[in-house]
């Protein structure tokens, strides 16, 4: 699969009420107002469409993938990502629906790490640990946006400057995230970042997918394939032990298409760590693709609708999470309740707690280096 990388810096836009269209062949995009935050900051919504009718919507609050409308085998469109109809839902929510995650996706043990002999402390927001960059991570920031287009895609580049010391992380960090859609039904998410001090960085997208449609029941009968022979086992606070364990003979073996619910309730200690009451998946899989974005990393299919999601990534791991802690109390788009196991995530990433795990691939970023990450979501139906 050929790569295309947008390296455009984001520019602030003042258009709040008007809609602006961009055309690229059978592709189109527009942007419009999406309400205001509690402090009155205007939020924009960017809608990307291809000639097959697939539609991705991104908002400037949290860099969120707010909507993703995909056809089933009969041509019926459903929004397959969980989320909210207004910015207030995202501002008050704690589940990271659709958000750009940073500075550090997943968990840091005790919310701390060491760089060059200096200890850095993040706020704790997940028991004894820091999760997804802290309570005010990138998912709670307002991003600047600039529409982008090529002859083959339409998109939007979101930009954010994270100041030195934000949530305890060192360095002024400049981040660009580009969402782009093409006529191959591929939604690409491409990341670029640079820093003026040594720091650590692990960016990802936290979309919750239900291929039957957001809020339309659970995902237990959907078939998942993860091209990963190993995963990173965790302790009771979901911090990796440092081991790369084989999936063979465990409920974590998704090397062949397997119903998500087939082994989700197995009596396995790792599943109890992920969800003590009923079991569930919330682990990092070590991808056999080893960062080759041309190789299929994960594949999920809904037998009933025929919708299929294929994932490609430059990252060494993916966090497969089955929304274990949604309990029906969250009311999402169109007022639908999001219940237990109502979605799955595929968070492409470096491994959790890597700065504290010398055996894991490094997440260090130094001045003069450029962080890049590329993830592709390809949709089909049949």
TADA-V720100 format. One record per residue. N is the residue number from 1. RES is the residue in three letters. PHI is phi in degrees with one decimal (999 if undefined). NEAR is the number of other ideal C-beta (glycine too) atoms within 12 Angstrom. Layout:
# TADA-V720100
<<N | RES | PHI | NEAR> <N | RES | PHI | NEAR>>
This chain:
# TADA-V720100
<<1 | UNK | 999 | 24> <2 | UNK | -66.4 | 15> <3 | UNK | -95.0 | 21> <4 | UNK | -133.3 | 24> <5 | UNK | -125.6 | 26> <6 | UNK | -96.1 | 32> <7 | UNK | -118.0 | 22> <8 | UNK | -87.8 | 24> <9 | UNK | -79.0 | 23> <10 | UNK | -74.7 | 32> <11 | UNK | -122.2 | 18> <12 | UNK | -66.4 | 20> <13 | UNK | -118.3 | 28> <14 | UNK | -102.9 | 14> <15 | UNK | -74.8 | 22> <16 | UNK | -110.8 | 22> <17 | UNK | -104.0 | 15> <18 | UNK | -88.1 | 13> <19 | UNK | -110.9 | 19> <20 | UNK | -121.4 | 24> <21 | UNK | -103.4 | 20> <22 | UNK | -129.0 | 26> <23 | UNK | -114.3 | 18> <24 | UNK | -147.3 | 25> <25 | UNK | 64.7 | 18> <26 | UNK | -82.7 | 19> <27 | UNK | -100.3 | 35> <28 | UNK | -149.7 | 29> <29 | UNK | -147.5 | 35> <30 | UNK | -149.1 | 25> <31 | UNK | -137.3 | 35> <32 | UNK | -155.8 | 25> <33 | UNK | -69.6 | 25> <34 | UNK | -133.4 | 36> <35 | UNK | 79.4 | 26> <36 | UNK | -134.4 | 21> <37 | UNK | -73.5 | 24> <38 | UNK | -62.1 | 16> <39 | UNK | -92.5 | 12> <40 | UNK | 91.2 | 11> <41 | UNK | -72.2 | 23> <42 | UNK | -72.8 | 26> <43 | UNK | -114.0 | 38> <44 | UNK | -110.5 | 41> <45 | UNK | -122.5 | 37> <46 | UNK | -113.3 | 48> <47 | UNK | -111.2 | 34> <48 | UNK | -110.0 | 44> <49 | UNK | -132.5 | 33> <50 | UNK | -114.0 | 33> <51 | UNK | -72.0 | 21> <52 | UNK | -93.2 | 22> <53 | UNK | 93.6 | 24> <54 | UNK | -64.3 | 39> <55 | UNK | -135.7 | 34> <56 | UNK | -116.7 | 43> <57 | UNK | -121.4 | 35> <58 | UNK | -122.5 | 47> <59 | UNK | -116.5 | 45> <60 | UNK | -79.6 | 45> <61 | UNK | -81.8 | 45> <62 | UNK | 72.6 | 43> <63 | UNK | 57.4 | 47> <64 | UNK | -81.6 | 50> <65 | UNK | -81.3 | 48> <66 | UNK | -83.0 | 44> <67 | UNK | -153.2 | 37> <68 | UNK | -147.2 | 43> <69 | UNK | -97.2 | 31> <70 | UNK | -131.0 | 40> <71 | UNK | -79.2 | 28> <72 | UNK | -93.6 | 28> <73 | UNK | -68.2 | 20> <74 | UNK | -101.2 | 13> <75 | UNK | 85.7 | 16> <76 | UNK | -83.4 | 20> <77 | UNK | -92.4 | 22> <78 | UNK | -136.4 | 37> <79 | UNK | -79.8 | 38> <80 | UNK | -102.9 | 44> <81 | UNK | -119.3 | 44> <82 | UNK | -73.0 | 47> <83 | UNK | 168.6 | 44> <84 | UNK | -130.8 | 38> <85 | UNK | -87.9 | 25> <86 | UNK | -143.3 | 27> <87 | UNK | -68.5 | 31> <88 | UNK | -61.4 | 16> <89 | UNK | -60.1 | 32> <90 | UNK | -71.7 | 40> <91 | UNK | -67.2 | 28> <92 | UNK | -94.1 | 18> <93 | UNK | -74.8 | 29> <94 | UNK | -122.0 | 23> <95 | UNK | -96.9 | 34> <96 | UNK | 63.7 | 44> <97 | UNK | -55.4 | 45> <98 | UNK | 70.2 | 43> <99 | UNK | -79.4 | 45> <100 | UNK | -77.7 | 49> <101 | UNK | -105.7 | 44> <102 | UNK | -175.3 | 49> <103 | UNK | -76.3 | 47> <104 | UNK | -122.4 | 46> <105 | UNK | -66.3 | 44> <106 | UNK | 76.6 | 48> <107 | UNK | -102.3 | 43> <108 | UNK | -117.5 | 46> <109 | UNK | -61.0 | 32> <110 | UNK | 58.0 | 24> <111 | UNK | 60.8 | 32> <112 | UNK | -144.2 | 27> <113 | UNK | -157.2 | 38> <114 | UNK | -119.0 | 19> <115 | UNK | -134.9 | 25> <116 | UNK | 50.8 | 15> <117 | UNK | 83.0 | 8> <118 | UNK | -109.5 | 14> <119 | UNK | -92.8 | 17> <120 | UNK | -116.7 | 32> <121 | UNK | -116.8 | 21> <122 | UNK | -102.7 | 38> <123 | UNK | -64.4 | 24> <124 | UNK | -87.3 | 21> <125 | UNK | -136.8 | 25> <126 | UNK | -150.0 | 30> <127 | UNK | 62.6 | 18> <128 | UNK | -84.3 | 21> <129 | UNK | -123.4 | 32> <130 | UNK | -100.8 | 40> <131 | UNK | -123.0 | 39> <132 | UNK | 55.7 | 42> <133 | UNK | 90.0 | 44> <134 | UNK | 98.4 | 35> <135 | UNK | -64.2 | 21> <136 | UNK | -123.0 | 24> <137 | UNK | -82.1 | 39> <138 | UNK | -61.4 | 43> <139 | UNK | -69.4 | 42> <140 | UNK | -111.0 | 35> <141 | UNK | -107.6 | 37> <142 | UNK | -96.4 | 35> <143 | UNK | -98.9 | 39> <144 | UNK | -84.4 | 30> <145 | UNK | -135.6 | 41> <146 | UNK | -143.6 | 32> <147 | UNK | -66.0 | 41> <148 | UNK | -133.9 | 37> <149 | UNK | -151.0 | 28> <150 | UNK | -128.2 | 23> <151 | UNK | -67.8 | 13> <152 | UNK | -114.8 | 23> <153 | UNK | -154.7 | 39> <154 | UNK | -123.1 | 40> <155 | UNK | -166.9 | 42> <156 | UNK | -145.4 | 47> <157 | UNK | -103.0 | 38> <158 | UNK | -100.9 | 49> <159 | UNK | -129.3 | 35> <160 | UNK | -149.0 | 37> <161 | UNK | -106.7 | 25> <162 | UNK | -90.3 | 37> <163 | UNK | -71.3 | 21> <164 | UNK | -52.7 | 20> <165 | UNK | 92.5 | 18> <166 | UNK | -61.7 | 30> <167 | UNK | 52.7 | 35> <168 | UNK | 88.8 | 33> <169 | UNK | -83.3 | 41> <170 | UNK | -81.5 | 33> <171 | UNK | 90.9 | 32> <172 | UNK | -76.4 | 22> <173 | UNK | -112.5 | 40> <174 | UNK | -99.4 | 31> <175 | UNK | -126.0 | 43> <176 | UNK | -121.0 | 39> <177 | UNK | -126.0 | 50> <178 | UNK | -112.5 | 43> <179 | UNK | -97.8 | 48> <180 | UNK | -140.1 | 41> <181 | UNK | -123.1 | 49> <182 | UNK | -122.4 | 34> <183 | UNK | -84.2 | 26> <184 | UNK | -91.6 | 26> <185 | UNK | 58.9 | 32> <186 | UNK | -109.7 | 37> <187 | UNK | -102.2 | 45> <188 | UNK | -100.7 | 43> <189 | UNK | -122.3 | 49> <190 | UNK | -124.1 | 39> <191 | UNK | -116.7 | 45> <192 | UNK | -145.6 | 32> <193 | UNK | -151.7 | 38> <194 | UNK | -145.7 | 27> <195 | UNK | -136.4 | 32> <196 | UNK | -104.8 | 20> <197 | UNK | -140.8 | 26> <198 | UNK | -56.1 | 27> <199 | UNK | -152.4 | 41> <200 | UNK | -121.6 | 43> <201 | UNK | -151.8 | 42> <202 | UNK | -152.0 | 46> <203 | UNK | -95.6 | 46> <204 | UNK | -158.7 | 46> <205 | UNK | -112.4 | 50> <206 | UNK | -113.6 | 44> <207 | UNK | -74.8 | 46> <208 | UNK | -99.1 | 45> <209 | UNK | -105.4 | 46> <210 | UNK | -135.7 | 44> <211 | UNK | -70.3 | 45> <212 | UNK | -84.2 | 35> <213 | UNK | 116.4 | 35> <214 | UNK | -59.4 | 41> <215 | UNK | 83.9 | 33> <216 | UNK | -99.8 | 31> <217 | UNK | 81.6 | 26> <218 | UNK | -96.2 | 31> <219 | UNK | -109.5 | 48> <220 | UNK | -65.2 | 32> <221 | UNK | -93.7 | 25> <222 | UNK | -74.3 | 40> <223 | UNK | -98.3 | 28> <224 | UNK | -112.8 | 45> <225 | UNK | -126.4 | 31> <226 | UNK | -119.5 | 40> <227 | UNK | -82.0 | 32> <228 | UNK | -147.1 | 41> <229 | UNK | -88.3 | 22> <230 | UNK | -137.6 | 28> <231 | UNK | -141.2 | 37> <232 | UNK | -107.0 | 41> <233 | UNK | -59.1 | 32> <234 | UNK | -124.1 | 33> <235 | UNK | -93.4 | 23> <236 | UNK | -66.8 | 16> <237 | UNK | -105.0 | 25> <238 | UNK | 67.3 | 37> <239 | UNK | -96.7 | 35> <240 | UNK | -57.1 | 38> <241 | UNK | -77.7 | 27> <242 | UNK | 103.2 | 20> <243 | UNK | -82.8 | 20> <244 | UNK | -105.4 | 27> <245 | UNK | -98.4 | 26> <246 | UNK | -67.8 | 19> <247 | UNK | -80.2 | 33> <248 | UNK | -55.4 | 15> <249 | UNK | 79.1 | 13> <250 | UNK | -124.2 | 26> <251 | UNK | -65.6 | 32> <252 | UNK | -84.9 | 39> <253 | UNK | -86.8 | 28> <254 | UNK | -116.7 | 38> <255 | UNK | -68.8 | 24> <256 | UNK | -116.6 | 15> <257 | UNK | -53.5 | 22> <258 | UNK | -138.6 | 28> <259 | UNK | -59.3 | 26> <260 | UNK | -56.8 | 42> <261 | UNK | -86.0 | 25> <262 | UNK | -60.5 | 22> <263 | UNK | -123.4 | 25> <264 | UNK | -67.5 | 37> <265 | UNK | -105.2 | 24> <266 | UNK | -59.8 | 22> <267 | UNK | -81.9 | 13> <268 | UNK | -131.6 | 24> <269 | UNK | -58.9 | 19> <270 | UNK | -64.5 | 33> <271 | UNK | -65.0 | 28> <272 | UNK | -71.2 | 24> <273 | UNK | -63.3 | 25> <274 | UNK | -69.0 | 36> <275 | UNK | -156.1 | 27> <276 | UNK | -58.5 | 17> <277 | UNK | -79.6 | 14> <278 | UNK | -125.4 | 23> <279 | UNK | 86.3 | 29> <280 | UNK | 169.9 | 39> <281 | UNK | -100.0 | 48> <282 | UNK | -161.4 | 38> <283 | UNK | -136.3 | 45> <284 | UNK | -95.2 | 49> <285 | UNK | -93.3 | 46> <286 | UNK | -87.9 | 37> <287 | UNK | -72.3 | 42> <288 | UNK | -69.8 | 26> <289 | UNK | -71.6 | 30> <290 | UNK | 52.2 | 20> <291 | UNK | 83.9 | 26> <292 | UNK | -84.8 | 20> <293 | UNK | -70.8 | 31> <294 | UNK | -85.5 | 16> <295 | UNK | -102.5 | 21> <296 | UNK | -66.1 | 26> <297 | UNK | -97.4 | 42> <298 | UNK | -149.6 | 42> <299 | UNK | -150.9 | 34> <300 | UNK | -127.1 | 41> <301 | UNK | -134.5 | 31> <302 | UNK | -99.3 | 38> <303 | UNK | -58.6 | 23> <304 | UNK | -73.3 | 23> <305 | UNK | -86.4 | 32> <306 | UNK | 83.1 | 24> <307 | UNK | -66.5 | 41> <308 | UNK | -134.3 | 32> <309 | UNK | -117.0 | 43> <310 | UNK | -113.8 | 31> <311 | UNK | -114.5 | 44> <312 | UNK | -126.8 | 36> <313 | UNK | -155.8 | 45> <314 | UNK | -87.1 | 36> <315 | UNK | -85.4 | 43> <316 | UNK | -81.3 | 33> <317 | UNK | -141.8 | 45> <318 | UNK | -143.5 | 46> <319 | UNK | -91.2 | 47> <320 | UNK | -100.7 | 46> <321 | UNK | -128.2 | 41> <322 | UNK | -108.6 | 41> <323 | UNK | 46.6 | 40> <324 | UNK | -63.1 | 35> <325 | UNK | -102.6 | 30> <326 | UNK | -78.0 | 35> <327 | UNK | -132.3 | 18> <328 | UNK | 92.3 | 18> <329 | UNK | -78.7 | 15> <330 | UNK | -85.4 | 31> <331 | UNK | -102.7 | 23> <332 | UNK | -102.0 | 36> <333 | UNK | -57.0 | 32> <334 | UNK | 59.5 | 20> <335 | UNK | 74.9 | 14> <336 | UNK | -74.2 | 26> <337 | UNK | -81.8 | 21> <338 | UNK | -103.4 | 36> <339 | UNK | -99.7 | 29> <340 | UNK | -57.4 | 27> <341 | UNK | 59.7 | 35> <342 | UNK | -84.3 | 41> <343 | UNK | -166.0 | 49> <344 | UNK | -131.5 | 44> <345 | UNK | -113.9 | 50> <346 | UNK | -132.1 | 46> <347 | UNK | -87.9 | 45> <348 | UNK | -72.7 | 43> <349 | UNK | -167.3 | 45> <350 | UNK | -80.3 | 41> <351 | UNK | -70.3 | 45> <352 | UNK | -58.9 | 48> <353 | UNK | 58.8 | 41> <354 | UNK | -56.3 | 34> <355 | UNK | -60.2 | 40> <356 | UNK | -104.5 | 32> <357 | UNK | -125.4 | 29> <358 | UNK | -60.5 | 15> <359 | UNK | -84.0 | 16> <360 | UNK | -92.0 | 30> <361 | UNK | -56.3 | 26> <362 | UNK | -71.4 | 24> <363 | UNK | -113.1 | 39> <364 | UNK | -71.7 | 27> <365 | UNK | -129.8 | 39> <366 | UNK | -108.9 | 23> <367 | UNK | -55.2 | 19> <368 | UNK | 90.7 | 11> <369 | UNK | -94.8 | 21> <370 | UNK | -120.8 | 20> <371 | UNK | -80.2 | 34> <372 | UNK | -135.1 | 28> <373 | UNK | -151.0 | 41> <374 | UNK | -136.3 | 38> <375 | UNK | -131.7 | 45> <376 | UNK | -123.8 | 41> <377 | UNK | -108.9 | 43> <378 | UNK | -111.7 | 30> <379 | UNK | -114.8 | 42> <380 | UNK | -153.4 | 25> <381 | UNK | -152.1 | 30> <382 | UNK | 173.5 | 15>>
